[in-house]
């Protein structure tokens, strides 16, 4: 498990600080396949994962859902044939928090553990 993925998620409240530009650079370097995108004025981490078919994509979607449920932090997950797109961001603060980078790292590990 990567060092970032081992980090504990912190409880996030509406007054929690957003990730600073330096934190986004540092943490983002640990999840290089993720893009920071802005949607409706909120920064989000986004990555699309390619899989062989719908069954694999659905199984991966379920793994991401399990990761989210473990920490009560829920992404947008778009399931398509052979493709899953995941968006992590902190709804409470309308942007990025360290938790989002931790969960991106855990999502990467879940993907690397799949037999694709």
DAFEN-V260719 format. One record per backbone hydrogen bond with DSSP energy under -0.5 kcal/mol. NH is the residue of the N-H (numbers start at 0). CO is the residue of the C=O. E is the energy in kcal/mol with one decimal. If there is no record, write none. Layout:
nh=NH co=CO e=E
nh=NH co=CO e=E
//
This chain:
nh=5 co=1 e=-1.4
nh=6 co=2 e=-0.6
nh=6 co=3 e=-1.3
nh=12 co=10 e=-0.5
nh=15 co=12 e=-2.4
nh=18 co=95 e=-3.1
nh=23 co=19 e=-2.6
nh=24 co=20 e=-2.0
nh=25 co=21 e=-2.8
nh=26 co=22 e=-3.1
nh=27 co=23 e=-1.8
nh=28 co=24 e=-1.5
nh=29 co=25 e=-0.5
nh=29 co=26 e=-1.1
nh=30 co=26 e=-0.5
nh=30 co=27 e=-1.0
nh=31 co=28 e=-0.5
nh=33 co=30 e=-1.8
nh=34 co=45 e=-2.8
nh=36 co=34 e=-0.7
nh=36 co=43 e=-2.8
nh=38 co=36 e=-0.5
nh=38 co=41 e=-2.6
nh=41 co=38 e=-1.8
nh=43 co=36 e=-2.9
nh=44 co=87 e=-3.0
nh=45 co=34 e=-2.5
nh=46 co=85 e=-1.9
nh=48 co=83 e=-3.4
nh=50 co=81 e=-2.7
nh=56 co=52 e=-2.0
nh=57 co=53 e=-2.9
nh=58 co=54 e=-2.2
nh=59 co=55 e=-2.5
nh=60 co=56 e=-2.4
nh=61 co=57 e=-2.1
nh=62 co=58 e=-1.7
nh=63 co=59 e=-2.5
nh=64 co=60 e=-2.4
nh=65 co=61 e=-2.2
nh=66 co=62 e=-2.2
nh=67 co=63 e=-2.4
nh=68 co=64 e=-2.4
nh=69 co=65 e=-2.0
nh=70 co=66 e=-0.9
nh=70 co=67 e=-0.7
nh=71 co=67 e=-0.7
nh=71 co=68 e=-0.5
nh=72 co=67 e=-2.1
nh=75 co=86 e=-1.8
nh=76 co=74 e=-0.5
nh=77 co=84 e=-3.0
nh=78 co=76 e=-0.6
nh=79 co=77 e=-0.5
nh=79 co=82 e=-2.9
nh=82 co=79 e=-1.6
nh=83 co=48 e=-2.2
nh=84 co=77 e=-2.4
nh=85 co=46 e=-2.7
nh=86 co=75 e=-2.5
nh=87 co=44 e=-2.1
nh=89 co=94 e=-3.0
nh=90 co=88 e=-0.9
nh=92 co=89 e=-0.7
nh=93 co=89 e=-0.9
nh=94 co=89 e=-1.6
nh=99 co=96 e=-1.3
nh=100 co=96 e=-0.9
nh=100 co=97 e=-0.6
nh=101 co=97 e=-2.1
nh=102 co=98 e=-2.6
nh=103 co=99 e=-1.8
nh=104 co=100 e=-2.2
nh=105 co=101 e=-2.1
nh=106 co=102 e=-2.3
nh=107 co=103 e=-2.4
nh=108 co=104 e=-2.0
nh=109 co=105 e=-2.2
nh=110 co=106 e=-2.2
nh=111 co=107 e=-2.6
nh=112 co=108 e=-1.5
nh=113 co=110 e=-1.4
nh=115 co=113 e=-1.2
//
